[in-house]
Amino acid sequence: MIINFDLNDLQAFRAVVDKGSFRAAADAIRISQPALSRRIEKLETALDVKLFERTTRRVSLTMVGRAFLRSEEHTSELQSQ
């Protein structure tokens, strides 16, 4: 199984988690909101999961998204050691 995503996609994921919105996340990492949406879509497609629940007013992590966040945090912690 080939998983096709990169660190930019992970950065986009983390920005949405940290900022709580796609617009704020896009501003934080200095890309357009459509480009950020494409990165999240690419990551979700590569993992074959839905990471976020989206409404017109809110973004929240799915259960799978929360598990992925814990994995991402653990991996980041290991890399910084």
C-alpha positions in Angstrom: 0.0 0.0 0.0 1.5 3.3 -1.1 0.5 6.4 1.0 0.9 9.5 -1.1 1.2 12.6 1.0 4.0 14.8 2.2 5.0 17.1 5.0 3.1 20.1 3.5 -0.1 18.1 3.8 0.7 17.3 7.5 1.5 21.0 8.0 -1.9 21.9 6.6 -3.7 19.3 8.8 -1.9 20.7 11.9 -2.8 24.3 11.0 -6.5 23.5 10.6 -6.4 21.7 14.0 -4.5 24.6 15.7 -6.5 27.4 14.1 -10.0 25.8 14.0 -10.8 27.0 10.6 -9.6 26.5 7.0 -9.4 30.3 6.4 -7.3 31.0 9.5 -5.1 27.9 8.8 -4.5 29.0 5.2 -3.5 32.5 6.4 -1.2 31.0 9.1 0.8 28.9 6.6 0.5 31.6 3.9 -1.4 29.7 1.2 -4.8 30.2 -0.3 -7.8 28.6 1.2 -8.5 26.5 -1.9 -4.9 25.2 -1.8 -5.3 24.3 1.8 -8.5 22.5 1.1 -6.8 20.5 -1.7 -4.0 19.5 0.7 -6.5 18.2 3.3 -8.4 16.4 0.5 -5.1 14.8 -0.7 -4.3 13.7 2.8 -7.8 12.3 3.4 -7.7 10.5 0.0 -4.2 9.0 0.7 -5.4 7.7 4.1 -8.8 6.8 2.8 -10.5 8.5 5.8 -12.4 11.6 6.7 -10.3 13.7 9.1 -12.6 16.6 9.6 -16.3 17.3 10.0 -17.0 20.5 8.1 -20.0 22.8 8.2 -20.3 26.3 6.9 -19.4 27.6 10.4 -17.3 25.0 12.1 -14.5 22.5 11.5 -14.0 19.6 14.0 -11.9 16.5 14.0 -13.6 13.2 13.4 -12.8 10.3 15.7 -10.3 9.1 13.1 -8.9 12.6 12.8 -8.3 12.7 16.6 -6.5 9.4 16.4 -4.4 10.7 13.5 -3.6 13.8 15.5 -2.3 11.7 18.4 -0.1 9.7 15.9 1.1 12.9 14.4 2.0 14.4 17.8 3.8 11.2 18.8 5.8 11.2 15.6 6.7 14.9 16.0 7.8 14.3 19.5 10.0 11.4 18.5 11.6 13.4 15.7 12.5 16.3 18.1 14.4 13.9 20.5 
